[in-house]
Amino acid sequence: MDGAQGTLYEGEHFQLQFKFSNKYPFDSPEVTFIGANIPVHPHVYSNGHICLSILTEDWSPALSVQSVCLSIVSMLSSCKEKVGL
């Protein structure tokens, strides 16, 4: 995943890992940032875990991998200051 143009993450490249349980799509996948470049963001832990409601209580089986990625890009893009958890 690339940081969106015009944001604090422009020009940065990130890698996501999706893990799907046997209960997918009724349970959300586990999604984490992996690799050397974990984004510094208020909703991303230093271990790559992402705090995003659609990955927990707001999950819907109608959501796709694409919609999860779009939500993560949107989350990163709305950040005003690089402060981590």
N, C-alpha and C positions, 0 to 999 in steps of 0.2 A: 504494500500500500504506500502511495506517495502522499506527502503532505500537500494540501491544496494550495494553489497559487494565491498570493496575497494574504497568507496567514503566517503565524509564527513558525509553522512547520514546513513552509515552502522549501523545496529542495531536499527535504529529508525523506529517507526511505525506511519503511517499517515492515516487519514480517509478523503476520498473525498466524496463530495455530488454532484450529477448530477441532474440538473433540466431541463426537456425537455418541450419546448413550443409546442403549437398546430402546429407550422410550422416546427417542426423537421421531417425529416432530412435536410430540406432546410435551416433552421437556426441552428446555433450551440447550443449545450446545455450550460447552465451556470454551470461551474465547479468550486467548491471552496473547500479548505481544511477546515475541521471543527474539533471540539474537542479541547482537551487540548494541543495537540502537532502540532502547525502550523510551518512548516519549515522556518527557517531564510534563506532567499535566495533573491538575487537581483530582481527576477521577481515574488516574492510572497509578497503581502501586509500583514500587521500584522492581518488584519481581515479575511485572508484566500483567498482573491481574487487573481487569477493567471493572470499574464500578459504574454500571449502566443498567437502568431499570428494565430494559427489554431483555436483558440477559438473566433476569431473575423474576420478580413478581409481575412484570408487565409483558412477559413472553406470551406469544400467540403462535399456534401451529401454522398460521397463515404467513408468518414472517419467513423470509428466505435468507440464505447466506448473503445475497446481494443487499438486501435491506439492512442486515446487521452491519455490513461493511459501510454502507451509506450513513448509518447512524453513528458509527465510530468516526468517520471522516467529519461529519457535522459536529460531533462533540469536540474533536480536536480544533476544528476551524473556528468555533465560538470562543476559544480560549483567548484571554486578554493578557495573561502573564504566565510564563512557564514556572509553575510551582508544583512540586510533587507531593505525593502522600507519604 
